[in-house]
Amino acid sequence: MPAFHLKISPGDVAPYVLLPGDPGRVPIISKLWDESHHVATSREYVTHTGVYKGVPISCTSTGIGAPSTSIAMEELARCGARVFIRVGTAGTFLDSVHVGDMVIFDAAMRLDGASRLYAPIEYPAVASHDVVEAAIQAAKGLGLTHHVGITRSADTFYAGHPQPGSSYNGYWQSWWRDHFEDLARLNVAAAEMEASVIFVLARVWGLRAGGMAVVLDNVRRVSGTSGEFMPEKQIEHGPEHIERLARLGCETVRHLAMRDQEAARAPAGPSGTGSAGIDKE
C-alpha cells in the first residue's frame, strides 16, 4: 500500500534523496539526470527517481516548513531513503555572504516546532560530516562561491523582522528589533525553514543528512529603513540561481556515493562496522 501522503511505495525511491521545498523545482533537478521518471504527486509532495552519472537518485519536494518536511521524511525512510539532502533557498544574516552564493549547512538552530516533538531542544541539529564534505567537494568542482556554516531554521517567514512592516497590518513584537542582529553576532550564515528537522530526524533514526541553499537576500538589509517587506519585489530569484543549486545537489550525491563506495571496499577496522547514527570518516 502506498505511503499515505507521498503515495510512494518501497522500491520507488533511491537511498539518496534531494529535498527541495518547492514542487516546481523537482523537474528542474531531475532534468539534469541521465534518466528520470515521475513517481507520484500528492499535495505538496512531488517525487521523481532516476540515475545521475551512474548513481541512483530521487528528489521529493517537502513543501514549506518543518511539519510537512517531517512527514515527507517519515514516509521516504519507510520506502528506502537513507540520505536526505536539503536543497533550497535562503536569506543570510552576514554581510560577507552575497546573493548567489551557496551556503553549505553543517548545523542548524532549532527554531522550528516539529523537531522538538522528536528530541529535546538540547539535542543538536547537526549535518552528517561526510555529506558536508561531499558538498564542499561538489561546490569546489563546480567553481561555486560557497560558505560552510550554521543555518537558522524557523517556522515563520514574515514575522521577526526588526521594524514594523513585515507582518500584516503592522503587527510587530518588540523582541523582533534585535533578533536578526543577534543572529549576525552569532555568525549564523543562513535563514530558512527546514534544515533543523531534517538533521534531527536523520540523527535520531541513525540515517544521514545534509543541506545547502542558494542565498537570495540579506534579511537584515532587504527591508531598508522603511521596514516594509515585499519578497516578490525585494528578493532576487533568478532561474540561474536554482539551476546552480540543482547542480550542486546532484554533484553532492555523486561525490557522496563515491565516498560510500570507497568505504565499502576498504578493509574493516578492528571494531568492524560502526554504530548507527555515528559518522565514520
N, C-alpha and C positions, 0 to 999 in steps of 0.2 A: 504494500500500500504506500503511495507517495507521501512524503512529509507534508504535514498539514498546511503550512504556509507557503513553502517554496515549491511544492509539487514536484520534488525530485525524489529519486529512489537510490538505494545503494548501487554503485556502479556508474551513476550518472556524472559524478564529479571526480576530478583528479585529486591526488594528495595535496597539490599546491593550488591555492585559490587566491586570486586577487579580489579585493573588496572595495570597489568604488561605492559612493553613496548614490549617485545619480544613475537610474536605469539606462539613460541615453548614452552613458559612457561605456557600457558593456560592449556594444558593437564596434565602437571606436577602438577599444582594446583588442577585441578578437580579430579585427581585420588585419592586425599585424602578425597573426599566427600563420603557420604553414597550412593548417586546416582547422576548421571550427564548425560547430553546429549548435543551433539553438536547442536548449534542453527544456526550459519552461519559463513561463511568465505568469506571475501571480502577485497581485497587489503591487508593492514597490520592488518586488524581487524578480529580477531577470537573470537567468543563468545560461551561460554558454560554456561549452567544453571543447577542447581541441588539443593541438600539438604546436608548440613553439620551439623551433630549432631542435627537434627531437625530444622535447620534454613534454610530458602530459601536463596540461594546464587547464584550469577553469577560472571563470570570472562570474561573481554574483554580486548584484547591487544590493545594498543594505537599507536604502532609504536614509533619512536624516536622523541622527542621534543614536544614543546607546540602547534604548529599548528595542527598536527594530533590528539593530545590529546583533544584539544578544540572541534574538530569535533566529536570525539567519545562521549564526554560528552554531547554535544548538542543533539545528537540522542538518547543516553541512557536515558537522562532525559525525552525526549518526549515519551519514551516507558516504563516509570515507575521506573527508578532508582532514589533513593533518598539519598543514602550514597555512596560516592566514596572514595575508599582507594587505594592509590598508593602503589604497592609492586614492588620494583626494586633493582637495584644495584647502588653503589655509590663509589666515592672516598672520602677521608677525608683530611682536612687541618690540623688536630690536631694529634700530636704525642701520645696523651693519648687514641686515638681511634685506634684499631688494626684490621687487616684483619680478617674477620669472625665475627666481632662484628655487632650488629644491631644498627642502628640509627633510632629513632622514631622522626618524624618531628613535632615540634609544630608551626613552621613558616618557611617562605621561603623568600630569597632575590629574587626580581623580576628582573632578568637579561635576561628574555625572552622578545620576542616582542609581542606575541599574547595577553597576559593579559593586555597590555597597550591599546589595542583596545577595551577592555571591561570596564576598570576602570583606572583613572589617577594613576600615579606612586606613589602618596602619599597614595593611598588605600593599606592597609596592606594585605599580603598573610598569613593568619593565619588558622591553623587547628582548627577543632571543638574540644572543650575541652573534651567532652565525648568520642570522638574517640581516642584522645590521652590517656585518662585514660584506655580505654579498651585495647589499645595496650600495655600499661605498665603492666596491669594485665596479659595479654596473655604472654608477654615475661618472667615475673616472674614465671608463671605457667609452662612454658617450660624450665625454667632454662637457659635462653639465656642471655649472656652478652649484655647489651644494654645501650644506651645513649639517652637522650632526648635533642634535640637542633634544631638549625637553619640549613636549607639546602640552598645552592646556586643553583638556577635553571637557567641555561644559555642555549643559543641556539647553542653553539659551543662545540665541543669535542676536536679537535686538536689545536685550537687557544688558546692563553692566557698563555701558559707555560713560565717559567721565562727565558729560553735561546732559541736561535735558534735551530731548530731540531725537533720541534713538528709539524709544518706546512710544507706542500710540498715545496720543493726546497729552504729550509732555510728561507722562508718568516717569518718575525718577526716584531713586533712593540715594541718600547722602553718601552711603558707603561705596557707591559706584565711583565717586570722584577720583579716588586714588588707586582703584583696583588695577587698571592697566599699567599705571606707572610702577606699582608694586611688583607686577609680574615682570616688567622690564628689569627692575632691580634684581629680581631672582634669576635673570638670564634665561627666561623662558622664550624659546625661539618661535613657537607657532601657536595658533589658536584654531582649534577645530572641535569636532563633536563626537568622535567615535573611537579614537585610538585606545583610550584608557580601558574601556570594557573589553576590547579585543585582546589587549595584553594580559589583563587579569584572567579572563576565561581560559586563554591558551595555557597560562601557567598552572592554574588550579587543575586543569584536565591533563596535564603532562604533555601538552602539544606545543607547537612553536608559533610565534607571531612576530611581525614587524610592521613598519608603516612608513609612509613618506607622503609628502604633499608638495604641490607647486604653490608658491606664495603669490597671492593676487592683490594684497593690500597691506598697508601698515595700519593696524587697528587703532593705534594711538594718534595717527595723523589724518585718517580718512575723513573725519567729520569737521576738520579745521577748527576755526574759532566759533562757528555757529552752533555746533552740537548736532546739527541735522545729519541724519544717517539715511542715505538713499543708495543701497547697494547696487541697484540696477544702473545707476549713473556713476557711482564712485569707485566701484571695484572693477579692475581690469580683468577681463575674462575672454581672452582670445583663443581660437582653436589651436593655435600653435602651442600654447601652454599645456593644453590637455593632451595633445599628441606626444609632447616630450615626456609628460608624466606617464602616459601609457607605455612608451618605450622603456622608461626606467623600471616600471613594474615588471614588464616581461623579461627584461635583461636580469633583473634581480632574481627572478625564478630560475633562469638559466644558470646563473652563477651558483645559486644555492644548490641546484640539482647536481652540478659538477662537484661541489664540495661534498655532498652526500654520497655520491658515487665513489669518490676517492676515500672517504671514511669507511665505506662498506668494504672496499678492497684492502684496507690496511689491516695488519695483524691485530688481534685483540690483545689488550694490555693484561697485566696480571690479575686485575679485578674483573675482567670480562666486560660485559656491556654496562653502560651507565644507567643511572636511575632515571625514571620518567620525570620529565619536568626540569631536569638539570641540564644546562647547556654543556656540550662537550666540544672542546677545541681540537 
